[in-house]
Amino acid sequence: MAASGHDLETELSPMEFGLHIADFTWSSGQRELGPALARHVRNAEASGIQRITVMDHFWQLPGIGPVEHEMLEAYATLGFIVANTEKALLHTLVTGVIYREPALLAKQVTTLDVLSGGRVGLGIGAAWNEQESLGLGFDFPPVAERFRKLEETIQICLQMWSEEDEPYAGAIYQLERALNSPQSIARPHPYLMIGGGGEKKTLRLVAQYADACNLGVRDELPTHKLDVLRSHCEDVDRDYDEIEKTAMIGVNPESTSSSIASTVSDLAKLGFTATYVFSVGIDEPSRVVELIADVADQVG
């Protein structure tokens, strides 16, 4: 199916596609969720989708569905997906920093990276869902403290993925020995994405530490966010082009492949090289994969 109004093949740089699974309320029902998820991720790989991600939440998000709808724990789910895929890059999009101690998080990602043959990375952010956190008893500190936790968690993960097992002494976290064995297969460390578009703190941390950013796309392209990221890169003497720019877009039953392809075309012109797609209100997972595959065919 050709996209109208654009010669995408000549205009676009290569774009990878990610299937972001944000909704587990499928027509197959809860009892068949395991087999349905296995089919879904195998189908995604067979259709050429290069990345598969899950949310790190415990309740469904408003805007996607009622909070009571099905939501699987992220790292247990990633382990299941590891066992049912062979090639795709896997990670959370993104882990809330308040949910796990940093060393445990580093160990979880390392374990999945090793068991997958080097295919699991870390997506991380400062967390935002106060309703969910208070409902389940997670500490939800003020935003400044959450960002301090985020930076120290990133530092601890990077140290544990290095060859050093020296102590770590932060303002919040202290490790007497940052030992991590077995070490990750992905070197120098697993893929590290920091999600979110906060201009003062989040994008500064991206510039300082991350392999990739992830920016949501709704009514307009995140051009300004890229300018902010470029400025932070200049401030910390980081090559802006080293950071992968990735986008997140949502689809629903009314979405068309041509309209999505047009958005992806515009993102590619801005330097984005990966688009993660999540669905709202589509209870047949195969429809989402078919839609992404159609878009990938159009943008070449």
N, C-alpha and C positions, 0 to 999 in steps of 0.2 A: 504494500500500500504506500503510495507516494505522498509525501507531505506537500500541502499546497503552499505556494508562494516562496519556497526556498529550495535551493539546490544544496541539500544538506551534505551530500557526499564531498563537495568541494569546499564547503564552509567550515566543517567541524573538524576539530582535532579528535583523536580517539577518545571514546568515552566508555568507561566501565559502568555496569549497572549492579546495584545491590538490591536484593529483596529484604526489606525490613519488615519483620513479622511483628506487628503491633496489636493484632486482633486474633484471638484464638476461638472466637465464637463462630463455629462453622456448622454447616448443615449436617455434618457427620455425627455431631453430638459429643458430649464429654467422654463417654466410655470409649469412643473410637478416636480420641484425640491423638494418642500415640501413633497408631498406624497412619492417620491422616497427615500428621506432621512429617513423618518419614517419607510418605509419598510426595509431599509438597516440596521438601528440600531436594529430593532426588530429581523431581521434575524441573526444579529451578536450575540445577546444574546441567541437566540434559538439554535445557533450552539455551544454554550459553551464559547464564547469569553468573558473574564472577565473585559476588560477595553475598553473604547472608548474615543478617544481624537480628538481634532481639532487643526489646526494651529491658531495662532493669527497674521494673516496678512490681509491686505485689497486688495492687488493685488496678482495674482498668481505668484509663484516663478519661476524664470528661472531654467530650468532643469526639471520642472514638466510640464510647458506649457507656452504659451504666457501670458504676464502680463494682457492682456485684458480678459482672461478667468474668469469664475465665481469664486468669493471668498466671502464667507459669514463671517460676523463679528462674532468673536468667542463666546462672552458671550451670545448674543442673540441666537446663534445656540445651545449652551449648554443648555439654557433654554428649547428650543424645544426638544432636545434629552432627557432631564430629563423627560419631559412629555410622551415620547414614549419608555421609558425603565423602568425596575424595579430593576435590580440587579447590573449592571455594575458600576465600578468606572469611573467617568468622570472628565476630566480636560483638560486644554490647554497644548499643547506640542510645544512650550511654549509661555507664555505671554511675550511680549516685554515691559520692565519696563518703557519705555518712553511714552507709549500710554495712561496711566491713572494715576491719582493721587493715591497715595498709599491707602488712607483711602477709596476711592471709590472702588478700586480693592478688598480690604479686605471685604467691604460690599457686593460686587457682589458675591464673592465666598461664603461668609456666607449665603447670600440669597438662592443661588442655593443649598448649602449644606442642609439648613433647608427644602426647598421645595422637595428635593430628599430623605429625610430621612437619610442624612449623607453620601451621595455617591459622593460628588463633592469636589475635591481638587484643589490645585494651582500648576501649573507648571510655572516656571518663568525663565527669562534669561535677559541678558544685552541689547538685541536688536542689530541688525546688518544691517537691510535693509535701507541703506541711500537713495536709489532711491525712494522707496515707501514713506519714511518719508518726503523727500523734495517735492515729487509730491503732497502729500496731506496736507502739511503744518505743520507736526509734527516737533517739535524741535528735532534736532539730534546732541547732544553735543559730544565732544571728548570722546574716550573710557574710560579714567580715570574717567570722571564725570558720565558716564553711570554706571560704576561699583559702584561709591559712591551712586548713586540713587538706584541701585539694593540692596546693603546692607541695606540702610535705609528703603527701601520698605519692605524688609523681616522683619526687626525689628518691623516696624509699624504693619504689619499683625500679627505677633506673639503676640505683645502686645494687639492688639484689640481682638485676640482670647483667651486671658487670662481673668482672673477675675479682672484685673486692668484697670481703666479708667483714669490713671494719665496722665499728659501732656507728650508729646514727644518733645524733643529738639535735632534736628540733625543739621548737617552742612547745609543741603539742605531743609529739611522739618521740620515744627513745627506744632504740634497739641496741642491745649489748653486742650482738653479733648478727650481721645481715647475711647469714649463710643461706644459700639457695641451691640445692642439689636434688635432682638433676637440673642442670642449667637449660635455659631455653634453646631450642634448635634455631629459631630465627635470630640472626645476629646482625648488628650488635645487640639488638633487643627486639622483642615483639613489636609489631606495628602499634604506634601510640597516637590515638586521636583524642583531641580535646573538643568536646561538643559545646555549642552555644555561641552566641554573637555578642555577648557583653563587651562593650568597647573599652572599658577601663581596666578590667581584670582578666576576663576570659581570653580575649584576643592577645593580651600581653603574655599570658601563660603559653598560648599557642606559639607565639614568636620565640619564646625562650626555650620551650621543651619539646613541642609536638612534631610528629611526622605529618599530621594532617589536622585540618579544621573541618567542622561540619556546620553548615549554615542552612537554616530553614528557608524555604521559598514559598511565599503565599501570593500576595498581590503584586509584589514588585521584586525585581532582581536585587540581590544583596551587594550591589556595586559599592555602596558606601562602606560596608563592612570590610571589603577587600582593601579599600584605601586606608582604613584604620589599621588593619593587620600589617600593611606595608609600612606604615609609620612606626608601629611597634618593632618591626624587624629592623628598621634603621636605628632605632634607639638601642637595641641590644646587639647590633652588629651581626644580624642573621640574614642569610640570603633568602629573600622572599620566595624565590622560585624553588627552594628546597622543600617548601611546605605544600603538601597536596591539598588542593581545594576541593572539597566534596559538598554536595548539596543534598537536602532532604525535601522530597515533594510527596504530597498525598494524592491519592486517587479514590474515586467513588464510583458507583454504578453508572453515573452519567459521563464519566471521563472518556475521552477519545484519544486514541493513539496519536492522531495528528496534532492535537492541541498540546499534548505532553511533549511530543517530538519538537515542537516549536520552542517550548520552554527550554528543553535540553540543548537545543541548538544555540539559544542565547547564552546559556550557562557556559557552553564550550568556548564561545567567543570571549568570555571573561577569564578563561583559564581553568575552569573546573574540569576535572578529569574523572569524576565518579559521581553518579546520581543514585541515591538510595530512595526506593519507592515503598511507601506504606499504603495500606488500604483502609477505608472506612466504609462499613455497610456492605461489604462483599463477602458472602458466606460460603462461596465456592473458591477455595484457594487457587485452583487451576486457572480461573479467570484472571487473577492478578498476574500470574506467570505469563499467560498469553498476551496480556496487555504490555508488559515490559518487553517481551520478545518482539512484539510488533514495533514498539518504539525503537528498539535496538536495530532492527532491520532498516528503519527509515533513516536513522542518523548515521548508519554505516560504521 
